[in-house]
């Protein structure tokens, strides 16, 4: 079985090459569908490199939200199953082989847990895994999501959903009568380079989620997000320390 794979990009040069390399290594690709938000860095060069090598890349340029980009990509799907993969993740070895074993008649989607690349402490990682699974159970996720096309073919994702479009997709699949399975294996590594760990990034993420209704749509997530916020600012302090050290 071959599957289409959807990747959304916008100035993704720092992580994209490794992401695509892992996809081609671990997924039997029919076509790679890239929806790009008019990148101004070398993102398009990387995409063209993979097209030159594999000749199965479909590139769509589109401005708008992540919800709109995912809706556009869904309209391009040609395979029974397809995958959403974020441009800043690395799929684990044999990702599709492991996910395929979880396919059953009543399963509409399979999500492999995301692990942050910066978390090395075993105790913190174990806590992170438990919290991340609880968050997925509430809002879903599209970091590395294998989807049954039949369960989503007639979806209409609101154009204004720049965040929580994953929650909309998960709920849609469930309302179609399918299960959404979350698993610790397969998984993906969510890579977050140093320039991500800034107060500006933290504020932007928080602002987007509050605008999209975090407090009234998903209040159950707030305690779990407390862990994320604490770890995010811990990493910001580490990043500032590293940059300070380089300037000395």
ABEGO torsion letter per residue (X at the ends): XBBBBBBBBBGAAAAAAAAAAAAAAABBBABBBBBBAGBABAAAAAAAAAAAAAGABBBBBBBEBAAAAAAAAAAABABABBBBBBAABBBBBGAAAAAAAABBAABABBBBBBBBAABABAAAAAAAAAAAAAAAAAAEBAABBBBBAAAAAABBBBAABABGAAAAAAAAAAAAGBBBBBBAOBBBBBBBBAAABBAAAAAAAAAAAAAAGAAAABAAAAAAAAAAAAAAAAAAAAAAAAAAAAAX
